[in-house]
Amino acid sequence: NAGVTQTPKFRVLKTGQSMTLLCAQDMNHEYMYWYRQDPGMGLRLIHYSVGEGTTAKGEVPDGYNVSRLKKQNFLLGLESAAPSQTSVYFCASTSGGSSYEQYFGPGTRLTVT
Amino acid sequence: AQKVTQAQTEISVVEKEDVTLDCVYETRDTTYYLFWYKQPPSGELVFLIRRNSFDEQNEISGRYSWNFQKSTSSFNFTITASQVVDSAVYFCALSVWGAQKLVFGQGTRLTINP
């Protein structure tokens, strides 16, 4: 079991470029999440999905889009990157809803110049 | 709305000292869940514990213990006889029944000096 994997691990973008972060889980989890981690602010939820084909906005969704076409994958897109999106991005998944612990990927460090 | 506050931004202690990390939460829901996660220097987040709002029993796991008090809306984490390997950022988090998502505190960076 690989658990939750994220691709890529590091990326540098120029302002205005686009990119997609890929999250994959092999635990057959229904729920998947994208967070960003910034110094002093903990983890903030960007978007999440409660099942294949569903997505919902989290706390800081602006500037991001997501898709969950397959149960095991959750994609996070940045259409036009901005320096404010420089952050570490974590994907997580869980089998249940609010009462279950989430399993996290290793993170993607994104720098936008 | 839910909120988690970890007022201690950074804590530094000498090895073998006991240390307590504070977590205060806010919610109007009666059914909720509290979590602690550890983020070591390698960067991954590791689940430590989950408590539900109906179970106020304190929990001990080795050198780790958790004190859940609904009266003060706190879920504090104590490490006894700290070790250098305990150095990490620790996050407290809250979810409420039906919300399908976690709200994290800002995290406490714990440094254990040899």
Interface residues (C-beta under 8 A of the other chain):
Chain A: Y31 Y33 Y35 G40 M41 G42 L43 R44 L45 Y48 V50 G58 V88 F90 A92 G97 S98 S99 Y100 E101 Q102 Y103 F104 G105 P106 G107
Chain B: V4 Q6 T9 Y32 Y33 F35 Y37 G43 E44 L45 F47 R50 N52 F91 S95 V96 W97 G98 A99 Q100 K101 L102 V103 F104 G105 Q106 G107
